[in-house]
Amino acid sequence: MESPGEQTWPEAREAAGCILCGGPLEKQASDLFDTRFGLAGRYEARRCLRCSLEQIFPVPSPATLKGIYESHYNFGGEKDTLYTRLRERFLFSFLNRIWARVDGDISFHLLRGAGRLLDIGCNEGRNLRIYARNGFQAEGLELNETAAAEARKAGFSVHTCTLGEFDPAYRFNAAVLSNVLEHVLDPRQMLMDVQRILDRGGQVCISCPNSRSWLRAVFGKWWINWHVPFHISHFSAGTLRKLLEDTGYTRIEMHQITPSLWVAQSFIARCFARENSKTRQLRDPFLTAFLMLFARLILFPLLWLGNRIGRGDCLLAVAVKP
């Protein structure tokens, strides 16, 4: 059996301490594996005894992350499949707006405005089209050249550099980090870089998994948001708020939701995910839709209660640059 962190990718980084504060770590979960793409390797989740941030262990090196993102993650040219056709029709229909109000808006599809908006990690530009429809002058930041090219075909300006390298001649009124912050090796620096490119009074909109989600306890190592080795950090409401305060943001508003899609994906992972194998059922639109409706209609009281007591699956935060 593989030991925690043993993997086919080189250069796993044995972090001596917390990636935020350098504090000592204690084990929270073990034997975590990739339930989505089937990457080899097992990992642990460890919590910092000083600041309470959770992170995977060992932390992948930048070279490792670059390799697995290029080979397994984000847009790779998939077009005109049943999954993508149904997704396209849904996202740009009135049903998506209704669903976002009922189920929760993890991608800020209901956000409206008139200024410049930067979607960090914009992939092939699906969300850019929605933000533009909502009144923003939308631009994207995306390292995947294939995805960026697709977004540019739709008429958007997409920058293919890291956020740290990005130095625009103008400032943005809003920046969206939709399921992005948990992926980076230095979340503190990312929030500082976001503040650098925001205009005064500009806001950052963040969604990320909640480390205190009750679904994590229910599904165990099959919880879809472990997502090793791609999710480096796991935030609670407290650790995310503290990080925003420490990086200079004000007027921080936070709440929690439990998207039915995430519930459905955890169910699918629990039933079908096997080590070293890709879970193809996660791309089955009919199974996913059935489980989403089951979660929203049948499990609604549990999901609502979880959100109310601070144990929802997703954290949403909006904060302002002073």
C-alpha positions as CSV (number, residue, x, y, z in Angstrom):
1,M,0.0,0.0,0.0
2,E,1.2,3.5,-0.8
3,S,2.2,5.7,2.1
4,P,0.6,9.2,2.5
5,G,1.9,11.4,-0.3
6,E,3.5,8.7,-2.4
7,Q,2.8,9.5,-6.0
8,T,4.0,9.2,-9.5
9,W,4.6,13.0,-9.8
10,P,8.0,14.2,-8.6
11,E,8.9,16.9,-6.2
12,A,6.2,16.6,-3.5
13,R,7.2,19.4,-1.0
14,E,7.3,18.2,2.6
15,A,6.1,21.4,4.2
16,A,7.6,21.8,7.7
17,G,4.7,23.9,8.8
18,C,1.6,25.9,7.9
19,I,1.7,27.6,4.5
20,L,0.1,30.7,6.1
21,C,1.9,31.2,9.4
22,G,4.5,28.5,9.6
23,G,2.9,27.0,12.7
24,P,3.0,23.3,13.6
25,L,0.5,20.9,12.1
26,E,-1.7,18.0,13.4
27,K,-3.3,15.3,11.3
28,Q,-7.0,15.6,10.7
29,A,-7.6,13.0,8.0
30,S,-5.6,10.4,6.2
31,D,-5.7,8.1,3.2
32,L,-7.2,10.8,0.9
33,F,-7.0,10.1,-2.8
34,D,-8.0,11.7,-6.0
35,T,-11.7,10.8,-6.5
36,R,-12.0,12.7,-9.8
37,F,-9.1,12.1,-12.2
38,G,-7.6,9.0,-10.7
39,L,-4.1,10.5,-10.0
40,A,-2.0,8.1,-8.0
41,G,-1.0,9.0,-4.5
42,R,-2.4,9.3,-1.0
43,Y,-2.5,12.4,1.1
44,E,-3.3,13.7,4.6
45,A,-5.2,16.8,5.8
46,R,-3.4,18.6,8.6
47,R,-4.6,21.5,10.7
48,C,-2.4,24.3,11.9
49,L,-2.3,24.5,15.7
50,R,-1.6,28.3,15.5
51,C,-4.0,29.7,12.9
52,S,-6.3,26.7,12.4
53,L,-5.9,26.6,8.6
54,E,-6.1,23.1,7.1
55,Q,-3.9,22.0,4.3
56,I,-3.0,18.8,2.5
57,F,0.2,17.0,3.3
58,P,2.6,16.7,1.6
59,V,2.1,20.0,-0.3
60,P,2.8,19.5,-4.0
61,S,5.7,21.5,-5.4
62,P,5.0,24.2,-8.1
63,A,6.5,21.9,-10.7
64,T,4.2,19.0,-9.7
65,L,1.1,21.3,-9.8
66,K,2.0,22.6,-13.2
67,G,2.3,19.1,-14.6
68,I,-1.0,17.8,-13.2
69,Y,-2.9,21.0,-14.2
70,E,-1.6,20.8,-17.7
71,S,-2.4,17.1,-18.1
72,H,-5.6,16.7,-16.1
73,Y,-7.4,20.0,-15.3
74,N,-9.5,22.7,-16.9
75,F,-10.6,23.0,-20.5
76,G,-8.8,20.6,-22.8
77,G,-10.8,21.2,-25.9
78,E,-14.0,19.3,-25.0
79,K,-16.8,20.5,-27.3
80,D,-20.1,19.3,-28.6
81,T,-20.5,16.4,-26.1
82,L,-23.9,15.8,-24.5
83,Y,-22.5,17.1,-21.2
84,T,-21.2,20.4,-22.7
85,R,-24.3,20.9,-24.8
86,L,-26.7,20.5,-21.9
87,R,-24.4,22.7,-19.6
88,E,-24.4,25.4,-22.2
89,R,-28.1,25.5,-22.6
90,F,-28.7,25.5,-18.9
91,L,-26.1,28.2,-18.0
92,F,-27.5,30.7,-20.5
93,S,-31.1,30.1,-19.8
94,F,-33.4,31.8,-17.4
95,L,-33.4,28.6,-15.4
96,N,-29.9,29.2,-14.3
97,R,-30.9,32.5,-12.7
98,I,-33.8,30.9,-10.9
99,W,-31.6,27.9,-9.8
100,A,-28.9,30.3,-8.5
101,R,-31.4,32.0,-6.3
102,V,-32.8,28.7,-5.0
103,D,-29.7,26.6,-4.7
104,G,-27.0,29.2,-4.1
105,D,-24.7,31.2,-6.4
106,I,-21.2,29.8,-6.0
107,S,-20.0,31.5,-9.3
108,F,-21.6,35.0,-8.6
109,H,-23.8,34.7,-11.7
110,L,-26.3,37.1,-10.1
111,L,-23.7,39.8,-9.5
112,R,-24.5,43.0,-11.4
113,G,-22.5,46.1,-12.0
114,A,-21.0,48.5,-14.6
115,G,-17.3,48.6,-13.9
116,R,-14.3,46.4,-14.8
117,L,-14.4,42.8,-13.5
118,L,-11.6,40.3,-13.5
119,D,-12.4,36.6,-13.4
120,I,-9.3,34.9,-12.0
121,G,-9.1,31.4,-13.4
122,C,-11.7,32.1,-16.1
123,N,-11.2,28.8,-18.0
124,E,-12.8,29.0,-21.4
125,G,-14.9,32.1,-20.5
126,R,-18.3,30.7,-19.6
127,N,-18.6,33.0,-16.6
128,L,-17.2,36.0,-18.5
129,R,-20.2,35.8,-20.8
130,I,-22.6,35.9,-17.9
131,Y,-20.7,38.8,-16.2
132,A,-20.8,40.8,-19.4
133,R,-24.5,40.1,-19.7
134,N,-24.9,41.5,-16.2
135,G,-23.3,44.8,-17.2
136,F,-19.6,44.4,-16.4
137,Q,-16.6,45.0,-18.6
138,A,-15.4,41.5,-18.0
139,E,-11.8,40.3,-18.5
140,G,-10.1,37.0,-17.5
141,L,-6.9,35.6,-16.1
142,E,-6.2,32.1,-17.2
143,L,-2.9,30.1,-17.4
144,N,-4.4,27.4,-19.7
145,E,-3.6,28.7,-23.2
146,T,-6.2,26.4,-24.8
147,A,-8.9,27.7,-22.6
148,A,-7.8,31.3,-22.9
149,A,-7.9,31.1,-26.7
150,E,-11.4,29.8,-26.5
151,A,-12.5,32.7,-24.4
152,R,-10.8,35.2,-26.8
153,K,-12.9,33.7,-29.6
154,A,-15.9,35.0,-27.8
155,G,-14.4,38.5,-27.8
156,F,-13.0,38.7,-24.3
157,S,-9.6,40.0,-23.2
158,V,-7.8,37.1,-21.4
159,H,-4.4,37.4,-19.8
160,T,-2.2,34.3,-19.7
161,C,0.1,35.1,-16.8
162,T,0.1,34.6,-13.1
163,L,-1.7,37.1,-10.9
164,G,1.6,38.1,-9.4
165,E,2.9,39.0,-12.9
166,F,-0.3,40.8,-13.9
167,D,0.3,44.5,-14.0
168,P,-2.7,46.2,-15.7
169,A,-2.6,49.9,-16.7
170,Y,-6.0,50.3,-15.0
171,R,-7.7,49.1,-11.9
172,F,-10.7,46.8,-11.5
173,N,-13.9,47.4,-9.7
174,A,-14.4,43.7,-8.9
175,A,-12.4,40.5,-8.9
176,V,-13.9,37.0,-8.7
177,L,-12.2,34.0,-7.1
178,S,-14.8,31.3,-7.7
179,N,-13.3,28.1,-6.3
180,V,-9.7,29.4,-6.8
181,L,-8.2,30.4,-3.5
182,E,-8.1,26.9,-2.2
183,H,-5.9,25.8,-5.2
184,V,-2.9,28.2,-4.6
185,L,0.3,27.6,-2.7
186,D,0.2,31.1,-1.1
187,P,-3.4,32.3,-0.5
188,R,-2.2,35.3,1.5
189,Q,-0.1,36.5,-1.5
190,M,-3.0,35.9,-3.9
191,L,-5.3,38.2,-1.8
192,M,-2.6,40.9,-1.6
193,D,-2.2,40.7,-5.4
194,V,-6.0,41.0,-5.9
195,Q,-6.0,44.1,-3.7
196,R,-3.1,45.5,-5.8
197,I,-5.2,45.4,-9.0
198,L,-8.5,46.6,-7.4
199,D,-9.5,50.2,-7.4
200,R,-10.3,51.8,-4.1
201,G,-13.7,50.6,-3.0
202,G,-13.4,47.6,-5.4
203,Q,-14.6,44.2,-4.1
204,V,-13.3,40.7,-4.2
205,C,-15.9,37.9,-4.4
206,I,-14.7,34.5,-3.1
207,S,-16.3,31.1,-3.0
208,C,-14.5,28.0,-1.6
209,P,-15.3,24.8,0.3
210,N,-15.9,25.0,4.0
211,S,-13.6,22.8,6.1
212,R,-16.4,22.6,8.8
213,S,-19.0,21.2,6.3
214,W,-21.1,18.5,7.9
215,L,-21.0,16.7,4.5
216,R,-17.3,16.1,5.1
217,A,-18.1,14.0,8.1
218,V,-20.8,12.1,6.3
219,F,-18.8,11.2,3.2
220,G,-15.4,10.9,4.8
221,K,-12.5,10.5,2.3
222,W,-15.1,10.5,-0.6
223,W,-16.1,14.1,0.2
224,I,-15.8,15.7,-3.2
225,N,-14.1,18.8,-1.9
226,W,-11.0,17.1,-0.6
227,H,-10.1,17.1,-4.3
228,V,-6.4,16.1,-3.6
229,P,-3.9,17.1,-4.7
230,F,-5.5,20.2,-6.3
231,H,-7.1,21.7,-3.2
232,I,-4.1,22.9,-1.1
233,S,-6.0,24.8,1.6
234,H,-9.2,24.2,3.5
235,F,-10.8,27.3,5.0
236,S,-13.3,27.7,7.8
237,A,-15.4,30.9,8.1
238,G,-13.0,32.0,10.8
239,T,-9.7,31.3,8.9
240,L,-11.0,33.0,5.8
241,R,-12.3,36.1,7.6
242,K,-9.0,36.4,9.5
243,L,-7.0,36.1,6.3
244,L,-9.1,38.8,4.6
245,E,-8.6,41.1,7.6
246,D,-4.9,40.4,7.7
247,T,-4.5,41.3,4.0
248,G,-6.3,44.7,4.5
249,Y,-9.8,44.1,3.4
250,T,-12.8,45.7,5.1
251,R,-16.6,45.4,5.1
252,I,-16.3,41.6,5.0
253,E,-19.6,39.8,4.4
254,M,-19.8,36.1,4.7
255,H,-22.5,33.4,4.4
256,Q,-22.7,29.7,3.7
257,I,-24.6,27.6,1.1
258,T,-24.6,23.9,0.2
259,P,-24.8,23.6,-3.6
260,S,-26.8,20.6,-4.7
261,L,-24.1,19.9,-7.4
262,W,-21.5,19.4,-4.7
263,V,-23.9,17.1,-2.8
264,A,-24.5,15.1,-6.0
265,Q,-20.8,14.8,-6.7
266,S,-20.0,13.6,-3.2
267,F,-22.7,10.9,-3.7
268,I,-21.2,9.9,-7.0
269,A,-17.7,9.8,-5.6
270,R,-18.9,7.6,-2.7
271,C,-20.5,5.1,-5.0
272,F,-18.1,5.0,-7.9
273,A,-14.7,6.5,-7.1
274,R,-11.8,4.1,-7.0
275,E,-8.2,4.8,-6.4
276,N,-6.1,5.3,-9.6
277,S,-9.3,5.4,-11.7
278,K,-11.1,8.4,-13.3
279,T,-14.7,8.7,-12.0
280,R,-16.5,9.1,-15.4
281,Q,-19.9,9.1,-13.7
282,L,-19.1,12.7,-12.6
283,R,-19.7,13.7,-16.2
284,D,-23.0,11.9,-16.5
285,P,-25.6,14.8,-16.9
286,F,-28.6,12.6,-16.1
287,L,-27.2,11.0,-13.0
288,T,-25.9,14.4,-11.8
289,A,-29.2,16.2,-12.5
290,F,-31.2,13.4,-10.7
291,L,-29.0,13.6,-7.6
292,M,-29.1,17.4,-7.6
293,L,-32.9,17.4,-7.6
294,F,-32.9,14.8,-4.8
295,A,-30.5,16.9,-2.7
296,R,-32.5,20.1,-3.3
297,L,-36.0,18.7,-2.9
298,I,-35.6,15.8,-0.4
299,L,-32.5,16.9,1.7
300,F,-33.5,20.6,1.8
301,P,-34.2,20.7,5.6
302,L,-30.7,19.2,6.3
303,L,-28.9,21.5,3.9
304,W,-30.7,24.5,5.3
305,L,-29.9,23.6,8.9
306,G,-26.3,22.9,8.0
307,N,-26.0,26.4,6.5
308,R,-27.7,28.0,9.5
309,I,-25.3,26.4,12.1
310,G,-22.2,27.2,10.2
311,R,-21.6,23.8,8.7
312,G,-22.6,24.5,5.0
313,D,-20.5,23.0,2.2
314,C,-19.5,26.3,0.6
315,L,-18.2,29.6,2.0
316,L,-19.1,32.8,0.2
317,A,-17.3,36.0,1.0
318,V,-17.4,39.6,-0.4
319,A,-14.8,42.1,0.9
320,V,-13.8,45.6,-0.1
321,K,-10.5,47.3,-0.7
322,P,-10.4,50.4,1.5
